[in-house]
């Protein structure tokens, strides 16, 4: 996978958190989606899950892929 390094100036800490990922990630309790956006900017497929409708809306507006639900709910397209 070709990922940019060094991290982007606008969110270097978030990029460094995502850097070791070598496959798709799921962010349980994604909140406003900072980690989702960082992962996707690095070319890492990412899905966020949060119980808050408002948090999921913010994550989506920020460019993240997020669904509203519990960590105990089935994951969309799980097992793919």
Residue frames as qw, qx, qy, qz and C-alpha x, y, z in Angstrom:
[[0.000, 0.890, 0.456, 0.000, 0.00, 0.00, 0.00],
 [0.422, 0.331, -0.006, 0.844, 1.39, 3.39, -0.97],
 [0.315, -0.853, -0.403, 0.106, 0.81, 5.77, 1.93],
 [0.231, 0.820, -0.137, 0.506, 2.11, 9.28, 2.33],
 [0.702, -0.590, -0.158, 0.366, 4.77, 9.95, 4.91],
 [0.091, -0.063, -0.695, 0.711, 5.53, 12.13, 6.75],
 [0.066, 0.605, 0.762, -0.222, 2.06, 12.73, 8.17],
 [0.119, 0.733, 0.375, 0.554, -0.13, 15.50, 6.85],
 [0.181, 0.247, -0.323, 0.896, 0.49, 18.84, 8.56],
 [0.460, -0.409, -0.098, -0.782, -3.15, 19.28, 9.56],
 [0.842, -0.389, 0.099, -0.360, -3.35, 16.12, 11.70],
 [0.385, 0.532, -0.746, 0.107, 0.06, 14.52, 12.28],
 [0.335, -0.250, 0.792, -0.445, -0.95, 12.74, 15.50],
 [0.803, 0.236, 0.299, -0.458, -4.02, 11.16, 13.89],
 [0.701, 0.559, -0.415, -0.155, -1.95, 10.02, 10.91],
 [0.130, 0.493, -0.824, 0.247, 0.65, 8.43, 13.18],
 [0.610, -0.067, 0.629, -0.478, -2.08, 6.50, 15.01],
 [0.844, 0.405, 0.135, -0.325, -3.23, 5.08, 11.67],
 [0.282, 0.711, -0.610, -0.206, 0.20, 4.53, 10.13],
 [0.233, -0.317, 0.919, -0.040, 0.78, 0.96, 11.44],
 [0.733, 0.295, 0.457, -0.409, -2.56, -0.29, 10.05],
 [0.074, -0.304, 0.788, 0.531, -2.02, -2.66, 7.13],
 [0.050, -0.344, -0.880, -0.324, -5.65, -3.41, 6.37],
 [0.300, -0.616, -0.367, -0.629, -9.17, -2.10, 6.86],
 [0.155, -0.004, -0.663, 0.732, -9.92, -0.63, 10.28],
 [0.347, -0.676, -0.561, -0.328, -13.08, -0.19, 12.31],
 [0.101, 0.253, -0.402, 0.875, -13.29, 2.69, 14.76],
 [0.400, -0.572, -0.716, -0.015, -15.74, 1.76, 17.52],
 [0.296, -0.810, -0.302, 0.406, -16.99, 4.93, 19.18],
 [0.569, 0.332, 0.251, 0.709, -15.74, 7.05, 16.28],
 [0.132, -0.680, -0.251, 0.676, -17.25, 10.29, 17.55],
 [0.338, 0.813, 0.003, -0.474, -16.75, 13.07, 15.00],
 [0.888, 0.425, 0.154, 0.087, -14.54, 10.87, 12.80],
 [0.045, -0.886, 0.430, 0.166, -11.03, 12.33, 13.19],
 [0.475, -0.351, 0.784, 0.188, -9.37, 8.91, 12.96],
 [0.681, 0.473, 0.559, 0.007, -11.65, 7.85, 10.08],
 [0.388, 0.917, -0.031, -0.083, -10.67, 10.88, 8.03],
 [0.191, -0.752, 0.612, 0.153, -6.97, 10.37, 8.82],
 [0.631, -0.067, 0.765, 0.114, -7.12, 6.69, 7.86],
 [0.636, 0.643, 0.427, 0.022, -8.91, 7.40, 4.60],
 [0.185, 0.943, -0.235, -0.148, -6.44, 10.19, 3.76],
 [0.280, -0.573, 0.754, 0.153, -3.69, 7.58, 4.08],
 [0.542, 0.262, -0.658, -0.452, -5.55, 5.20, 1.75],
 [0.014, 0.015, -0.955, 0.295, -6.68, 2.89, 4.57],
 [0.443, -0.421, -0.583, -0.537, -10.29, 1.68, 4.28],
 [0.069, -0.011, -0.683, 0.727, -12.06, 2.67, 7.51],
 [0.406, -0.546, -0.575, -0.454, -15.54, 2.38, 8.99],
 [0.039, -0.207, 0.539, -0.816, -16.71, 4.21, 12.10],
 [0.447, -0.501, -0.717, -0.189, -19.48, 3.10, 14.44],
 [0.028, 0.100, -0.462, 0.881, -21.04, 5.34, 17.08],
 [0.036, -0.529, -0.829, 0.180, -24.28, 5.26, 19.05],
 [0.028, 0.631, 0.216, -0.745, -24.70, 9.01, 18.62],
 [0.520, 0.690, 0.474, 0.170, -26.66, 10.11, 15.58],
 [0.047, 0.989, -0.071, -0.120, -25.06, 13.56, 15.87],
 [0.440, -0.603, 0.576, 0.331, -21.51, 12.17, 15.99],
 [0.622, 0.210, 0.684, 0.318, -22.13, 10.00, 12.92],
 [0.368, 0.878, 0.300, 0.063, -23.51, 13.02, 11.05],
 [0.135, -0.918, 0.308, 0.212, -20.39, 15.05, 11.90],
 [0.574, -0.308, 0.682, 0.332, -18.11, 12.16, 10.87],
 [0.585, 0.497, 0.592, 0.245, -19.90, 11.89, 7.53],
 [0.204, 0.974, 0.093, -0.030, -19.74, 15.64, 6.92],
 [0.315, -0.781, 0.474, 0.259, -16.00, 15.44, 7.60],
 [0.524, 0.545, -0.583, -0.299, -15.64, 12.83, 4.85],
 [0.184, -0.270, 0.926, -0.190, -15.60, 9.69, 7.01],
 [0.594, -0.128, -0.664, -0.436, -17.65, 6.56, 6.44],
 [0.096, -0.113, 0.756, -0.637, -19.69, 5.98, 9.59],
 [0.478, -0.377, -0.681, -0.407, -22.83, 4.17, 10.71],
 [0.419, -0.443, 0.348, -0.712, -25.02, 4.72, 13.72],
 [0.879, -0.175, -0.400, -0.194, -25.26, 1.73, 16.02],
 [0.671, -0.650, 0.340, -0.108, -23.77, -0.21, 18.88],
 [0.052, 0.580, -0.807, -0.097, -20.51, -2.13, 18.90],
 [0.437, -0.016, 0.879, -0.192, -22.70, -5.17, 19.44],
 [0.684, 0.550, 0.171, -0.448, -24.76, -4.66, 16.26],
 [0.810, 0.221, 0.412, 0.354, -23.84, -6.54, 13.06],
 [0.180, -0.567, 0.306, 0.743, -21.30, -4.62, 10.97],
 [0.667, 0.647, 0.060, -0.364, -22.49, -3.67, 7.45],
 [0.707, 0.585, -0.396, -0.029, -20.79, -5.91, 4.86],
 [0.499, -0.610, 0.599, -0.140, -19.13, -7.81, 7.73],
 [0.798, -0.077, 0.591, 0.090, -17.04, -10.78, 6.71],
 [0.657, 0.752, 0.023, -0.037, -16.24, -9.34, 3.32]]
